[in-house]
């Protein structure tokens, strides 16, 4: 029984097939690595609302994202204009609470941030808890720090597309910083 074909031609055929298999495997690994890097570099938009700022919760919230392993790539504190807030909450403009939402969000400074990491949007939303704090689990930001849906201290993007839109609305490209975190190899 011959395993390798006949003579030199058989070995050459096996060698070519093996080389092709290795090349395909390397290509698949490259595509896999590219997908992983894209996932690791996923960004989300997080905003600490005026009540969170006034209550001194900025540090507690930042710490939760850092401890989780996300990388802060942009942050600023500002008084958001009504125009900016209307653009941000455009999908809610027909809702009866829209005027109160704009008034609340413009009542004091907000802290806006961009966090980067694997599954940043989905995990970020889980960390925030439910929009209504009464439905939020203990251990989430809203579950631990707030009571009323009208003052729920924090906003987070609900999808990758929303994150891209919100980041571009609140930040200019030069305001986001790319850097290598020394924690990277300990997380991924």
N, C-alpha and C positions, 0 to 999 in steps of 0.2 A: 504494500500500500504506500503510495507516495503522498506526502503531505504538502510538499512545496512545488508541485508541478514537475516538469521534466527539464533537467539540466539548467543551464544559465538563464534561459528565457523564463523558466518558471520562477526562479529566484528574483529576477528582475521584475516580473509582474507582481509578485508579493511585495517587493520593496516599493514599487510605485503605489500600490494600494495602501500600504502602511503609511507612506509619506502623505498620501491624499487624506487618509483618516486623521493623521496628526495635524495636518494643515486645517482641516475642517474643525477639529476639536479646538485648535488655537483660535480660529475665527469665532467659534461659539463662545469661548472664554472671554475674548475681547468684547463681544456684544454683551455678554453677561456683566462683565466689569463696568461697561459703559452704562448699563441700566442701573446697576448698584450705585455708581457715582451720581447719576441723575437723581436717584431716590435720596441719597445722602445729602445732596445739595438742594433739596426741596425747601422752599421758603414759605413762611406764613406771616401774615400781618396780625399784630396784637396791639390793642389800644387800651390803656388804663383810663377809664372814664373819670370825669371830675370828682365823683364821690370817692373813688379809689385813691386819687391823688390827695384829696383833702383829708382822708382818714389815715394817710401815711402808710399805704400798703405797697408802694412802688418796690421797695427792697424785698419784701416778702414774695411778691409776684416774680420779680426777676430771679430770685434765688431758686424758685421752683423750676423754672425753665433751664437754668444753668445746671442744677443738680440732676435733672432728667437727662442732660447731655446735649442740649441744643446750644448752638453758637449764635450769639448776638452779633448781627452784622449791620444794624442801623438802629438809632434811637434818637428821639428829640422830644422836648416838651414845648407845647405851644397852646395858645388860645385859638381854637379852630373857628374859622369864619362860618357864618351861616351858609354861604355859597358852597364851601368845601363840604360841610356836613350834609347839605341837600344832595350833592353829587354822590357822597358816600352812601347815603340811605335812600337813594333814588327808587329802589325796589319797594320801599315802604311808603312812598309819597301819598298813596291813595288810602292808607290806613287811618282810622280816626285819631290815633295817638301821635301821628307824625309831628304836628306842631309842638307838642309837649316834649317829644324826643329831641327835636332840634334845640328847643329852649334849654333842656337839661344838659345836652352835650356842649352847648356854648356857655354854660353857667360858670365855667372855670377851666383851668388848664387840663390838658390831656397829655399823656405820655404815649407816644407811638413807637412801636418797635418792629423790627424784622428779625425773625429767628430762622435759623437754617439747621437742617438735620433730616435724618431718615424719617419719613412719615410725619413731617412737622405739622402739616395741616390737620390731619386726622387725630394725631396724638395731642396736639395743642387744644383742639376742641374737647377732647376727653378730659384734659387737665382743667379746662374752664368749668365744666359741668353744664347742666341744662340752663337755658335762657332764664327760666323761672327758678330762682334759688331754692324755692320750697321743694322742687323736684330733683335737686342736685344731691348727689351722694356726699357724705362726709369724706374729706380727703381731696375734694376738688376745690378750686379757688372759690367758686360761688357757694359751694356747700359749706365752706369754712368761714367765709368772710362777709356774706350778705344774706339778707332776708327777703327783700322786696324786689319783684320783677322790674319795677320802675327805677330802681337804683341797684343794678346788678354788676357794677364796678368794672367790668372788662368786656372787650369785644375781641373775637377771633374769627379769622376767615373760615368760611364753611366749605370751601372747595379750593383746589389748586388754581382754577380759573379766577375765582373771586380773590384769592391771595394776590395773583399777578395784577389784577385790576386795582385792588386797594393799595398795594405797594407803589404802583406807578402814580396813583392819585396823591399819596401822602409824602412820597420821597422822590427826589431826583436821583438819577443814576450815580452821580458823584457823592451822594450821601450814604451809599452803602459800601461797606468795606469787605473785601475778600482777603482772607488770611488763613494760614494753616494753624490749627489748634493743636497744642501738644497732647490734648486728651483724645484726639482722633483715633490713634492706634489702640487706645484703651476702650473705645466704644464700638468700633466696627472691625 
